[in-house]
Amino acid sequence: MWRYSQKVHLSSQKVQRQLEALNSEQKQLLQWALKGFPEEQIVAENKHMNKERSCLESREVELDRQIQESHEVAASIPKMEEYVQLVQEKLTTLDFDMKCFALDMLNIKVWLDGQSMEITGTIPVEDADVVTKSS
């Protein structure tokens, strides 16, 4: 998670530097216009720069969203770890029937065939978003 967050921050800084460079280039373009460079070249270059600025600004908004999401995920990890610890502690004190009841309440099904085991189901979490982690 930290590595992903660091990459997003670095990408955001890169976009900010590109926007600063674009601002400088547009100031230079204005100076060229004042010095009498051909108007059609100035207009075409300015149009190109504005299109590039729009793309960079969209990218910056997306990166800011990703940064915010990574902070929210990082903040929720301790809560999830605490919840898992609590469930682990509670499960050790339950008898077989209560464990079966808990699995049923969580809509978790376990199939055994002597050779293999299959576990399917979902754990409902109130007011939560789905978070996936890939490696």
BALOBA-1460 file (C-alpha; in Angstrom, 3 decimals):
// residues 135
<rec num="1" residu="m" x="0.000" y="0.000" z="0.000"/>
<rec num="2" residu="w" x="2.790" y="2.421" z="0.915"/>
<rec num="3" residu="r" x="4.590" y="1.797" z="-2.379"/>
<rec num="4" residu="y" x="1.413" y="2.482" z="-4.362"/>
<rec num="5" residu="s" x="0.791" y="5.700" z="-2.421"/>
<rec num="6" residu="q" x="4.375" y="6.806" z="-2.999"/>
<rec num="7" residu="k" x="4.062" y="6.174" z="-6.760"/>
<rec num="8" residu="v" x="0.857" y="8.216" z="-6.910"/>
<rec num="9" residu="h" x="2.488" y="11.098" z="-5.004"/>
<rec num="10" residu="l" x="5.468" y="11.045" z="-7.363"/>
<rec num="11" residu="s" x="3.164" y="11.043" z="-10.383"/>
<rec num="12" residu="s" x="1.249" y="13.977" z="-8.935"/>
<rec num="13" residu="q" x="4.475" y="15.931" z="-8.412"/>
<rec num="14" residu="k" x="5.506" y="15.169" z="-12.002"/>
<rec num="15" residu="v" x="2.178" y="16.478" z="-13.323"/>
<rec num="16" residu="q" x="2.562" y="19.631" z="-11.227"/>
<rec num="17" residu="r" x="6.051" y="20.208" z="-12.669"/>
<rec num="18" residu="q" x="4.682" y="19.689" z="-16.181"/>
<rec num="19" residu="l" x="1.942" y="22.251" z="-15.528"/>
<rec num="20" residu="e" x="4.524" y="24.738" z="-14.236"/>
<rec num="21" residu="a" x="6.647" y="24.178" z="-17.345"/>
<rec num="22" residu="l" x="3.592" y="24.665" z="-19.528"/>
<rec num="23" residu="n" x="2.839" y="27.960" z="-17.768"/>
<rec num="24" residu="s" x="6.377" y="29.129" z="-18.535"/>
<rec num="25" residu="e" x="6.042" y="28.053" z="-22.162"/>
<rec num="26" residu="q" x="2.771" y="29.948" z="-22.522"/>
<rec num="27" residu="k" x="4.357" y="33.080" z="-21.056"/>
<rec num="28" residu="q" x="7.146" y="32.705" z="-23.611"/>
<rec num="29" residu="l" x="4.543" y="32.250" z="-26.343"/>
<rec num="30" residu="l" x="2.907" y="35.520" z="-25.286"/>
<rec num="31" residu="q" x="6.281" y="37.255" z="-25.561"/>
<rec num="32" residu="w" x="6.697" y="35.867" z="-29.075"/>
<rec num="33" residu="a" x="3.240" y="37.137" z="-29.994"/>
<rec num="34" residu="l" x="4.159" y="40.605" z="-28.746"/>
<rec num="35" residu="k" x="7.336" y="40.503" z="-30.836"/>
<rec num="36" residu="g" x="5.373" y="39.882" z="-34.011"/>
<rec num="37" residu="f" x="5.646" y="36.148" z="-34.634"/>
<rec num="38" residu="p" x="3.075" y="34.892" z="-37.152"/>
<rec num="39" residu="e" x="-0.361" y="34.884" z="-35.554"/>
<rec num="40" residu="e" x="-1.453" y="31.519" z="-36.986"/>
<rec num="41" residu="q" x="1.603" y="29.805" z="-35.463"/>
<rec num="42" residu="i" x="0.981" y="31.468" z="-32.091"/>
<rec num="43" residu="v" x="-2.712" y="30.482" z="-32.143"/>
<rec num="44" residu="a" x="-1.942" y="26.886" z="-33.159"/>
<rec num="45" residu="e" x="0.729" y="26.504" z="-30.473"/>
<rec num="46" residu="n" x="-1.509" y="28.067" z="-27.827"/>
<rec num="47" residu="k" x="-4.332" y="25.685" z="-28.787"/>
<rec num="48" residu="h" x="-1.938" y="22.753" z="-28.460"/>
<rec num="49" residu="m" x="-0.763" y="24.000" z="-25.048"/>
<rec num="50" residu="n" x="-4.331" y="24.457" z="-23.801"/>
<rec num="51" residu="k" x="-5.178" y="20.895" z="-24.858"/>
<rec num="52" residu="e" x="-2.099" y="19.602" z="-23.040"/>
<rec num="53" residu="r" x="-3.046" y="21.668" z="-19.956"/>
<rec num="54" residu="s" x="-6.528" y="20.151" z="-19.975"/>
<rec num="55" residu="c" x="-5.088" y="16.619" z="-20.083"/>
<rec num="56" residu="l" x="-2.630" y="17.386" z="-17.278"/>
<rec num="57" residu="e" x="-5.325" y="18.950" z="-15.110"/>
<rec num="58" residu="s" x="-7.571" y="15.915" z="-15.618"/>
<rec num="59" residu="r" x="-4.669" y="13.654" z="-14.674"/>
<rec num="60" residu="e" x="-3.989" y="15.787" z="-11.589"/>
<rec num="61" residu="v" x="-7.633" y="15.466" z="-10.455"/>
<rec num="62" residu="e" x="-7.464" y="11.681" z="-10.918"/>
<rec num="63" residu="l" x="-4.200" y="11.444" z="-8.974"/>
<rec num="64" residu="d" x="-5.637" y="13.580" z="-6.155"/>
<rec num="65" residu="r" x="-8.608" y="11.185" z="-6.007"/>
<rec num="66" residu="q" x="-6.261" y="8.194" z="-5.835"/>
<rec num="67" residu="i" x="-4.233" y="9.854" z="-3.076"/>
<rec num="68" residu="q" x="-7.401" y="10.475" z="-1.062"/>
<rec num="69" residu="e" x="-8.529" y="6.878" z="-1.554"/>
<rec num="70" residu="s" x="-5.146" y="5.522" z="-0.448"/>
<rec num="71" residu="h" x="-5.342" y="7.631" z="2.732"/>
<rec num="72" residu="e" x="-8.843" y="6.314" z="3.440"/>
<rec num="73" residu="v" x="-7.767" y="2.709" z="2.891"/>
<rec num="74" residu="a" x="-4.716" y="3.182" z="5.105"/>
<rec num="75" residu="a" x="-6.917" y="4.653" z="7.839"/>
<rec num="76" residu="s" x="-9.328" y="1.709" z="7.685"/>
<rec num="77" residu="i" x="-6.669" y="-1.026" z="7.934"/>
<rec num="78" residu="p" x="-6.267" y="-0.775" z="11.744"/>
<rec num="79" residu="k" x="-10.061" y="-1.000" z="12.140"/>
<rec num="80" residu="m" x="-10.175" y="-4.094" z="9.937"/>
<rec num="81" residu="e" x="-7.277" y="-5.690" z="11.833"/>
<rec num="82" residu="e" x="-9.066" y="-5.000" z="15.133"/>
<rec num="83" residu="y" x="-12.277" y="-6.543" z="13.749"/>
<rec num="84" residu="v" x="-10.446" y="-9.661" z="12.518"/>
<rec num="85" residu="q" x="-8.731" y="-10.047" z="15.884"/>
<rec num="86" residu="l" x="-12.060" y="-9.768" z="17.702"/>
<rec num="87" residu="v" x="-13.686" y="-12.364" z="15.409"/>
<rec num="88" residu="q" x="-10.729" y="-14.731" z="15.875"/>
<rec num="89" residu="e" x="-10.991" y="-14.431" z="19.642"/>
<rec num="90" residu="k" x="-14.759" y="-14.995" z="19.622"/>
<rec num="91" residu="l" x="-14.568" y="-17.994" z="17.282"/>
<rec num="92" residu="t" x="-12.198" y="-19.845" z="19.602"/>
<rec num="93" residu="t" x="-14.781" y="-19.756" z="22.401"/>
<rec num="94" residu="l" x="-17.723" y="-21.066" z="20.341"/>
<rec num="95" residu="d" x="-18.842" y="-24.677" z="20.292"/>
<rec num="96" residu="f" x="-19.385" y="-26.567" z="16.981"/>
<rec num="97" residu="d" x="-23.079" y="-25.650" z="16.650"/>
<rec num="98" residu="m" x="-22.390" y="-21.958" z="17.262"/>
<rec num="99" residu="k" x="-19.549" y="-21.999" z="14.715"/>
<rec num="100" residu="c" x="-21.915" y="-23.540" z="12.162"/>
<rec num="101" residu="f" x="-24.497" y="-20.890" z="13.007"/>
<rec num="102" residu="a" x="-21.884" y="-18.111" z="12.575"/>
<rec num="103" residu="l" x="-20.862" y="-19.484" z="9.172"/>
<rec num="104" residu="d" x="-24.511" y="-19.699" z="8.150"/>
<rec num="105" residu="m" x="-25.152" y="-16.101" z="9.250"/>
<rec num="106" residu="l" x="-22.185" y="-14.959" z="7.149"/>
<rec num="107" residu="n" x="-23.490" y="-16.991" z="4.193"/>
<rec num="108" residu="i" x="-20.271" y="-19.020" z="4.145"/>
<rec num="109" residu="k" x="-20.542" y="-22.564" z="2.827"/>
<rec num="110" residu="v" x="-17.947" y="-25.293" z="3.336"/>
<rec num="111" residu="w" x="-17.826" y="-28.455" z="1.194"/>
<rec num="112" residu="l" x="-15.635" y="-31.435" z="2.018"/>
<rec num="113" residu="d" x="-15.263" y="-34.464" z="-0.253"/>
<rec num="114" residu="g" x="-12.484" y="-36.381" z="1.492"/>
<rec num="115" residu="q" x="-9.852" y="-35.120" z="-0.959"/>
<rec num="116" residu="s" x="-10.404" y="-31.363" z="-0.968"/>
<rec num="117" residu="m" x="-12.242" y="-28.556" z="0.731"/>
<rec num="118" residu="e" x="-14.059" y="-25.586" z="-0.842"/>
<rec num="119" residu="i" x="-15.122" y="-22.493" z="1.057"/>
<rec num="120" residu="t" x="-17.379" y="-19.887" z="-0.549"/>
<rec num="121" residu="g" x="-19.253" y="-16.856" z="0.705"/>
<rec num="122" residu="t" x="-19.061" y="-13.201" z="1.543"/>
<rec num="123" residu="i" x="-18.664" y="-11.266" z="4.727"/>
<rec num="124" residu="p" x="-21.184" y="-8.399" z="4.842"/>
<rec num="125" residu="v" x="-19.772" y="-5.129" z="6.129"/>
<rec num="126" residu="e" x="-22.166" y="-2.258" z="6.830"/>
<rec num="127" residu="d" x="-21.507" y="1.115" z="5.153"/>
<rec num="128" residu="a" x="-18.288" y="-0.030" z="3.545"/>
<rec num="129" residu="d" x="-16.767" y="0.075" z="0.103"/>
<rec num="130" residu="v" x="-15.253" y="-2.930" z="-1.598"/>
<rec num="131" residu="v" x="-11.487" y="-2.771" z="-1.399"/>
<rec num="132" residu="t" x="-9.348" y="-5.019" z="-3.529"/>
<rec num="133" residu="k" x="-5.642" y="-5.579" z="-3.207"/>
<rec num="134" residu="s" x="-3.473" y="-6.881" z="-5.986"/>
<rec num="135" residu="s" x="0.180" y="-7.756" z="-5.849"/>
